[in-house]
Amino acid sequence: MANEKVIEIAKKYVGVTEYPPNSNNVVFNTKFYGREVSGANYPWCCAFVWYIHNEACVDIKKTASCAELGTWFKNNGKFKTSAPKVGDIVFFKFSGSSRWTNHVGIVVEVGNGYIKTIEGNTSSDEKGSQSNGGIVAERKRKLNSTIVGFGYFEPIENTPSTIYPTIKIGSRGASVKTLQTLLNSNGANLTVD
């Protein structure tokens, strides 16, 4: 299932930090922008979420803006304010921002009154910056007013047409990325795009 693949990939990056500290120079931004970037204009929590979904061949809007990503989910009828599920994208609003959301993460566990997340560009605990901390960290977050909602994906049916869709010249989307990734794992040298 796509959610399991997203979480599996995200867990591999827990502990990755930007270098040098406070630079926003990190692999997720390099992949997102197609070149190395650094500076205050390049926060990367949203680039991290895009990168993980891209690696898992899950189509998601390519944006570095949490508000734009949240709006994309809303416009597609895939946004909710309660009942989080594993694999959802969680949207936060921490103080100090005029935007309706200023941080995102991936839900990896749902508990009684809390969620566990994997977030890019956060701190490893509550003492550091919650939305610009420079590390990929697994966090335990209370279900409270800092969470503004959840973007979600429809479950994929296990039918032959969704497992093995027909791909031809000119095809686009997650299925093409999956095929390119599988071909690369078997010795091809393709750009996964």
C-alpha beads as a LAMMPS data file, in Angstrom:
LAMMPS data file: protein, C-alpha beads

193 atoms
192 bonds

1 atom types
1 bond types

-500.0 500.0 xlo xhi
-500.0 500.0 ylo yhi
-500.0 500.0 zlo zhi

Masses

1 110.0

Atoms # bond

1 1 1 0.000 0.000 0.000
2 1 1 1.209 3.534 -0.789
3 1 1 1.007 4.760 2.841
4 1 1 3.275 1.959 4.024
5 1 1 5.853 2.795 1.337
6 1 1 5.734 6.519 2.239
7 1 1 6.321 5.751 5.921
8 1 1 9.059 3.215 5.168
9 1 1 10.930 5.811 3.111
10 1 1 10.349 8.638 5.619
11 1 1 11.776 6.550 8.470
12 1 1 15.049 6.133 6.545
13 1 1 15.607 9.885 6.732
14 1 1 14.993 10.417 10.464
15 1 1 18.086 12.185 11.813
16 1 1 19.080 13.900 8.551
17 1 1 20.068 17.503 9.218
18 1 1 20.739 20.539 7.104
19 1 1 24.396 21.464 6.727
20 1 1 25.728 23.815 7.795
21 1 1 23.234 24.379 10.638
22 1 1 20.605 27.075 10.011
23 1 1 21.318 27.059 6.263
24 1 1 18.337 25.113 4.833
25 1 1 20.953 23.302 2.705
26 1 1 19.605 19.744 2.702
27 1 1 19.108 16.911 0.204
28 1 1 15.322 17.452 0.066
29 1 1 15.758 21.044 -1.116
30 1 1 18.449 20.023 -3.608
31 1 1 16.095 17.484 -5.182
32 1 1 13.117 19.870 -5.027
33 1 1 14.910 22.822 -6.672
34 1 1 17.241 20.774 -8.882
35 1 1 20.287 22.438 -7.361
36 1 1 21.835 23.181 -3.983
37 1 1 20.151 26.087 -2.190
38 1 1 20.619 27.762 1.158
39 1 1 19.244 30.672 3.126
40 1 1 16.064 31.788 4.840
41 1 1 14.064 31.699 1.571
42 1 1 14.268 27.883 1.467
43 1 1 12.403 26.315 4.404
44 1 1 12.050 22.606 3.703
45 1 1 9.311 20.868 5.696
46 1 1 7.070 20.847 2.608
47 1 1 9.974 19.926 0.291
48 1 1 10.587 16.946 2.608
49 1 1 6.947 15.799 2.322
50 1 1 7.092 16.171 -1.485
51 1 1 10.436 14.316 -1.669
52 1 1 9.171 11.337 0.354
53 1 1 5.992 11.016 -1.729
54 1 1 7.998 11.414 -4.938
55 1 1 10.317 8.585 -3.850
56 1 1 7.248 6.427 -3.096
57 1 1 5.774 7.286 -6.538
58 1 1 2.736 8.978 -4.974
59 1 1 1.483 12.052 -6.840
60 1 1 1.413 15.131 -4.629
61 1 1 1.547 18.819 -5.490
62 1 1 5.127 20.017 -5.842
63 1 1 5.279 23.107 -3.665
64 1 1 7.491 24.451 -0.905
65 1 1 4.506 26.260 0.648
66 1 1 2.552 24.519 3.412
67 1 1 -0.436 26.798 2.752
68 1 1 -0.386 25.999 -0.974
69 1 1 -0.175 22.247 -0.293
70 1 1 -3.032 22.431 2.211
71 1 1 -5.125 24.410 -0.255
72 1 1 -4.400 21.772 -2.924
73 1 1 -5.817 19.074 -0.621
74 1 1 -8.820 21.288 0.179
75 1 1 -9.496 22.030 -3.507
76 1 1 -9.423 18.304 -4.254
77 1 1 -11.835 17.444 -1.423
78 1 1 -9.096 15.595 0.492
79 1 1 -8.796 17.696 3.651
80 1 1 -10.274 16.983 7.087
81 1 1 -9.951 18.545 10.528
82 1 1 -10.295 15.387 12.619
83 1 1 -9.918 11.596 12.544
84 1 1 -6.284 11.367 11.400
85 1 1 -5.040 8.159 9.847
86 1 1 -1.587 6.726 9.292
87 1 1 -0.204 8.187 6.073
88 1 1 -2.132 11.474 6.286
89 1 1 -0.281 14.770 5.870
90 1 1 -0.720 16.820 9.049
91 1 1 -0.844 20.615 8.833
92 1 1 0.228 22.746 11.805
93 1 1 0.000 26.426 12.653
94 1 1 2.579 27.507 15.177
95 1 1 2.734 31.040 16.540
96 1 1 4.605 33.706 14.645
97 1 1 3.072 33.130 11.219
98 1 1 0.279 34.964 9.434
99 1 1 -0.394 31.964 7.170
100 1 1 -3.174 29.529 8.029
101 1 1 -0.562 26.747 8.184
102 1 1 3.210 26.961 8.509
103 1 1 4.425 23.391 8.990
104 1 1 3.653 19.859 7.744
105 1 1 4.530 16.295 8.581
106 1 1 3.512 12.713 7.858
107 1 1 1.330 10.811 10.356
108 1 1 2.966 7.469 11.262
109 1 1 0.865 6.490 14.305
110 1 1 -2.465 7.526 15.792
111 1 1 -3.028 7.184 19.521
112 1 1 -5.489 8.328 22.169
113 1 1 -5.182 12.134 22.045
114 1 1 -1.929 12.185 20.088
115 1 1 -0.289 11.387 16.779
116 1 1 3.269 10.408 15.979
117 1 1 4.719 12.100 12.938
118 1 1 7.835 12.284 10.864
119 1 1 8.579 15.903 10.035
120 1 1 11.291 17.652 8.083
121 1 1 12.814 20.928 9.291
122 1 1 11.643 20.549 12.873
123 1 1 13.571 20.075 16.103
124 1 1 13.997 16.786 17.870
125 1 1 12.042 18.016 20.933
126 1 1 9.670 20.727 22.174
127 1 1 12.497 23.087 23.171
128 1 1 13.670 23.891 19.643
129 1 1 11.905 25.431 16.681
130 1 1 8.825 23.434 15.776
131 1 1 8.690 24.628 12.169
132 1 1 12.325 25.454 11.316
133 1 1 14.518 23.206 13.425
134 1 1 16.843 21.803 10.780
135 1 1 16.346 18.054 11.310
136 1 1 14.073 15.228 10.181
137 1 1 12.573 13.945 13.416
138 1 1 9.912 11.584 14.646
139 1 1 7.645 13.620 16.916
140 1 1 4.780 12.844 19.277
141 1 1 2.186 15.617 18.953
142 1 1 -0.945 16.213 21.013
143 1 1 -4.171 16.555 19.051
144 1 1 -4.661 20.232 19.887
145 1 1 -5.140 23.672 18.380
146 1 1 -1.713 23.721 16.683
147 1 1 -3.056 21.077 14.258
148 1 1 -5.283 22.712 11.644
149 1 1 -6.073 19.601 9.619
150 1 1 -5.028 16.603 7.575
151 1 1 -4.587 16.005 3.860
152 1 1 -5.336 12.462 2.826
153 1 1 -5.207 10.130 -0.154
154 1 1 -7.906 7.713 -1.257
155 1 1 -7.077 4.079 -0.545
156 1 1 -5.926 2.202 -3.622
157 1 1 -8.045 -0.797 -4.534
158 1 1 -6.114 -3.995 -5.149
159 1 1 -7.451 -4.662 -8.600
160 1 1 -5.344 -5.659 -11.592
161 1 1 -5.986 -2.292 -13.255
162 1 1 -4.515 -0.392 -10.289
163 1 1 -1.672 -2.796 -9.656
164 1 1 -0.666 -3.189 -13.309
165 1 1 -2.027 -0.259 -15.323
166 1 1 -1.321 -0.027 -19.040
167 1 1 1.597 2.305 -19.696
168 1 1 2.420 3.545 -23.171
169 1 1 4.485 6.299 -24.772
170 1 1 3.313 9.617 -23.383
171 1 1 1.925 8.140 -20.137
172 1 1 2.422 10.234 -16.982
173 1 1 1.907 9.979 -13.253
174 1 1 2.712 7.712 -10.338
175 1 1 2.488 4.514 -12.401
176 1 1 5.191 5.779 -14.769
177 1 1 7.399 6.733 -11.802
178 1 1 6.857 3.285 -10.286
179 1 1 7.840 1.600 -13.553
180 1 1 10.932 3.806 -13.916
181 1 1 11.958 3.028 -10.332
182 1 1 11.493 -0.717 -10.887
183 1 1 13.474 -0.574 -14.120
184 1 1 16.287 1.312 -12.356
185 1 1 16.371 -1.312 -9.578
186 1 1 16.947 -3.869 -12.317
187 1 1 19.877 -2.074 -13.942
188 1 1 18.328 0.667 -16.089
189 1 1 19.580 4.224 -15.729
190 1 1 16.389 6.320 -16.102
191 1 1 15.381 9.640 -14.616
192 1 1 12.346 9.056 -12.407
193 1 1 10.123 11.897 -13.569

Bonds

1 1 1 2
2 1 2 3
3 1 3 4
4 1 4 5
5 1 5 6
6 1 6 7
7 1 7 8
8 1 8 9
9 1 9 10
10 1 10 11
11 1 11 12
12 1 12 13
13 1 13 14
14 1 14 15
15 1 15 16
16 1 16 17
17 1 17 18
18 1 18 19
19 1 19 20
20 1 20 21
21 1 21 22
22 1 22 23
23 1 23 24
24 1 24 25
25 1 25 26
26 1 26 27
27 1 27 28
28 1 28 29
29 1 29 30
30 1 30 31
31 1 31 32
32 1 32 33
33 1 33 34
34 1 34 35
35 1 35 36
36 1 36 37
37 1 37 38
38 1 38 39
39 1 39 40
40 1 40 41
41 1 41 42
42 1 42 43
43 1 43 44
44 1 44 45
45 1 45 46
46 1 46 47
47 1 47 48
48 1 48 49
49 1 49 50
50 1 50 51
51 1 51 52
52 1 52 53
53 1 53 54
54 1 54 55
55 1 55 56
56 1 56 57
57 1 57 58
58 1 58 59
59 1 59 60
60 1 60 61
61 1 61 62
62 1 62 63
63 1 63 64
64 1 64 65
65 1 65 66
66 1 66 67
67 1 67 68
68 1 68 69
69 1 69 70
70 1 70 71
71 1 71 72
72 1 72 73
73 1 73 74
74 1 74 75
75 1 75 76
76 1 76 77
77 1 77 78
78 1 78 79
79 1 79 80
80 1 80 81
81 1 81 82
82 1 82 83
83 1 83 84
84 1 84 85
85 1 85 86
86 1 86 87
87 1 87 88
88 1 88 89
89 1 89 90
90 1 90 91
91 1 91 92
92 1 92 93
93 1 93 94
94 1 94 95
95 1 95 96
96 1 96 97
97 1 97 98
98 1 98 99
99 1 99 100
100 1 100 101
101 1 101 102
102 1 102 103
103 1 103 104
104 1 104 105
105 1 105 106
106 1 106 107
107 1 107 108
108 1 108 109
109 1 109 110
110 1 110 111
111 1 111 112
112 1 112 113
113 1 113 114
114 1 114 115
115 1 115 116
116 1 116 117
117 1 117 118
118 1 118 119
119 1 119 120
120 1 120 121
121 1 121 122
122 1 122 123
123 1 123 124
124 1 124 125
125 1 125 126
126 1 126 127
127 1 127 128
128 1 128 129
129 1 129 130
130 1 130 131
131 1 131 132
132 1 132 133
133 1 133 134
134 1 134 135
135 1 135 136
136 1 136 137
137 1 137 138
138 1 138 139
139 1 139 140
140 1 140 141
141 1 141 142
142 1 142 143
143 1 143 144
144 1 144 145
145 1 145 146
146 1 146 147
147 1 147 148
148 1 148 149
149 1 149 150
150 1 150 151
151 1 151 152
152 1 152 153
153 1 153 154
154 1 154 155
155 1 155 156
156 1 156 157
157 1 157 158
158 1 158 159
159 1 159 160
160 1 160 161
161 1 161 162
162 1 162 163
163 1 163 164
164 1 164 165
165 1 165 166
166 1 166 167
167 1 167 168
168 1 168 169
169 1 169 170
170 1 170 171
171 1 171 172
172 1 172 173
173 1 173 174
174 1 174 175
175 1 175 176
176 1 176 177
177 1 177 178
178 1 178 179
179 1 179 180
180 1 180 181
181 1 181 182
182 1 182 183
183 1 183 184
184 1 184 185
185 1 185 186
186 1 186 187
187 1 187 188
188 1 188 189
189 1 189 190
190 1 190 191
191 1 191 192
192 1 192 193
